[in-house]
Amino acid sequence: MEISPSGSFWWEREDLSYHGNSLFLAGRDLEQIAQELGTPLFVYSAQRVRQNITRIRTALDKTGIPFSLFYAMKANRFTPLLTFLKSTGLCGIDACSPEEVLHARSCGFDANEISYTACSVSPADLAVVLRQKGILINCDSISMIRKIGEVCPGMEIGIRLNPSMGVGYGSVSVLRYSGDKTSKFGIYAEQLDEALSTARKYNLSVVRIHFHTGCGYLSSQLDAWNKIIGTCLDMAKGIDKLREVNLGGGLGLPHTSLDKPMDLDAWAAVIASNFSGRGLAVQVEPGDYIAKDGGVLLLTVNTVETKKNTTFAGVNGGFNLAVEPFYYSLPCEPLVCTLRGDIADVFAADAQKSYSICGNINEALDVWMENKSMPEIREGDTLAMINAGGYASAMSSNHCMRGVFRECLLP
Ligand SMILES: Cc1ncc(COP(=O)(O)O)c(C=O)c1O
């Protein structure tokens, strides 16, 4: 890991940095929290999450376009985090299953603060969702429009469009939800007439379009995102009661030193250029951008051993606790929580060693990072995996019966 000429690390920020030898998040010494609560431990900063939302809201405010922000709780549904978000009043919730809807309700969100966009929806799913009076519903198939029409004729709905284009982090194809390959998400252009006539048959008013075409896009991909918006607005030309457009989530954040942070003003300018003066309200539903860099996963180093020419540092959690580095090429940078010496000394190029950081799951892919230059690691050390606030605990599994972990929200 390199310190930049300005003396900082790429991931460093005011609330996440070394103070002396110790790594701090939100004013708290992470090693100390690990000692007190044990590992594996997810630690989230409520204030960082709030700042992430505020940054998005500020950029959107400047456009003058009416907007609503829904936090995609699939990124992180930790109850204290959701109740904190409710208390800020800064966002509603994007939910994708009946259980998510009910969890959001139990955390204090009213039905009309919840937007529901799901796939492969069953009548039983809809029975739960339609009981929530005022919830916003986006249909991602003609089947779903028909099912709603049969039980709730006359209601207002949104429809999820599939523009056959997608944008997501780098070139990771599994992070694109739409594109050359036909996907399950949303209604394609050639299905639109049938979708709208099905809605008419049941007197359903289509007041909203929705599209979410991928996850993790950054500023350099805003042109592609702009084309997606234009294509979806073209697709929606025949929808006469259209009054709002849900632009989905997908806003990305840096995962490596090569990534630049999303330029939110440039992002909002794309929205302004498409919506100014159109009389349409805009909705956004980011998850990752809000939650991910607010959290770290603290793990204990169980083993350090050199095999052939590779030194493995084996930690007490693997892809069962954070699948993204392993499946989606979205790495979590590992940081040593307590340095053994002055920061400049331990990060000097000749003081660092190369490690393969591995989990404790019996599968070959359970490698957090290979050939990682880091200050010396010893057994018993605590590592912090950064960017673990989104799609980590929420996607965790009990594989190898190692699914036990704790979560903690810092105020
Ligand atoms: C419909 C929908 N909206 C929002 C999101 C949130 O995406 P992200 O966390 O990348 O912002 C997702 C993620 O899969 C999604 O499917």
The ligand as a Gaussian input file, in Angstrom:
#p B3LYP/6-31G(d) Opt

LIG

0 1
 C      -34.133000      -2.006000      -8.319000
 C      -32.901000      -1.644000      -7.573000
 N      -32.818000      -0.419000      -7.038000
 C      -31.738000      -0.026000      -6.328000
 C      -30.686000      -0.889000      -6.133000
 C      -29.512000      -0.405000      -5.339000
 O      -28.357000      -0.424000      -6.094000
 P      -27.017000       0.176000      -5.522000
 O      -26.800000      -0.389000      -4.193000
 O      -25.979000      -0.211000      -6.506000
 O      -27.191000       1.668000      -5.471000
 C      -30.723000      -2.173000      -6.679000
 C      -29.606000      -3.106000      -6.493000
 O      -29.564000      -4.206000      -6.916000
 C      -31.873000      -2.563000      -7.419000
 O      -31.977000      -3.781000      -7.953000

